[in-house]
Amino acid sequence: MGGEIWMEERRTGPAPYAIREAALIFESDAVRHLDFIIGVYAPATLRIHRVLQRDKLSREEILQRMKNQIDEDIKMKLCDAVIYNDEQHLVTPQVLELHQRLLRQAATAAS
């Protein structure tokens, strides 16, 4: 579903905001249809380890895919907010804080 149609359908509902997952958001055209971008950061070594465990790809396949993606540091700088999923930070408090921020923004936009 196209970005504009997807968001328009959700704006008519009761939720104060909608979240759309898109792993390649900056590599695709999806970013231009969104008001707020949340990045999820993990160091490359941890990302590689997780993909090795989850997808059973070779390390070389993973590295090749990563070469086709925008640099992670650049990507995080383009985001409006970043959640650190690096085993050094607790994720839930970050998500709850971000939720409160999004609620405040939605309330401001509605008034």
N, C-alpha and C positions, 0 to 999 in steps of 0.2 A: 504494500500500500504506500502511495506517495506520502512524503512528509507533511505537506499542507493538508491533505485530506485526513490523514491520521490524527493530526492535532485538532483540526476543526471538529471532528466527531467527538473528541474527548472534552473540548471546551464547553460543550452544552451539558455535560454531566455535573453531578454534585461535588466532585473532587476539586480541591483548591489548586491542584497542579497534577500534571501527568509526567511520567518518566518513560523514556524510550531507550532501550539498550541498543547500542550500535558500536561494536568493537572497532570498526574502521571509520569512525565518524568524520575525521578530517580527510581521510582518503576518498570518501564518497561525497556526494552532494547533500547528504542529510543535514549537515551542520547549518546550512543557511536557513533551515526551517525551524530552528530551535531558539528559544529565548535565553537559555541558561545551560551551560555545558559542565558536567561533572566528570572529572577524570578519576580513574582508580589507578594508583601507582604501586608498583612492586619493582624491585631491582631486577635487572635482566637475568641474573643467575637464578633467582627464585621463580621468575616467569618460565624460564626454560625447564626447571625442575618440575613445576606444576604441569606443564604441557606434556613432558615425558611421561608422567604418571597418568594423566588423564587420557591422552590421545594415542599413546604408544607410538608416536612418531620418532624417527631418528633425530639425533641432535642436529645433524646437517640439514634435515628438512625444516626443523624449527628455525635454525639460523637463517635459512634462505627466506622463509616467510617474514622473519623480523627485518631483513634487508629491504623488503618491499613496503614496509610500514614507515610512517613518519617517525623521526627520532623521538624517543620517549620524553626526553627533557623538553624539547620543543612542544610536544603535544601537551604536556602538563602546564606549560606557560600560556597556552591558548585556552585553557579551561577557566571557567569562572570559579570553580571550587575543585579541590582535590581530596580524595579519600586515600589514606595510606594503608595499603594492605600488604605490609612488609614484615609481618611477624614481630615488629617492634612497637607498633601502635595498636591499641584496641580499636576495632572497626565500629562496633555498635555505638559508642559515644560520639564518634565522628558523624555517623549517619543521623543520630538523633539531633545533634546540633545543626546539621544541614537541613533536616526536616523543619526545625523551628525557623530557620532563616527563610526557607521557601514559603512557609506559611505566612511570615511577615511580608514577604514580597507580594504574595498573592493578595493579601488583605489590602496592601497599599495600592496595587493595580486595580482592585475592585472598587476602591473609593474615589 
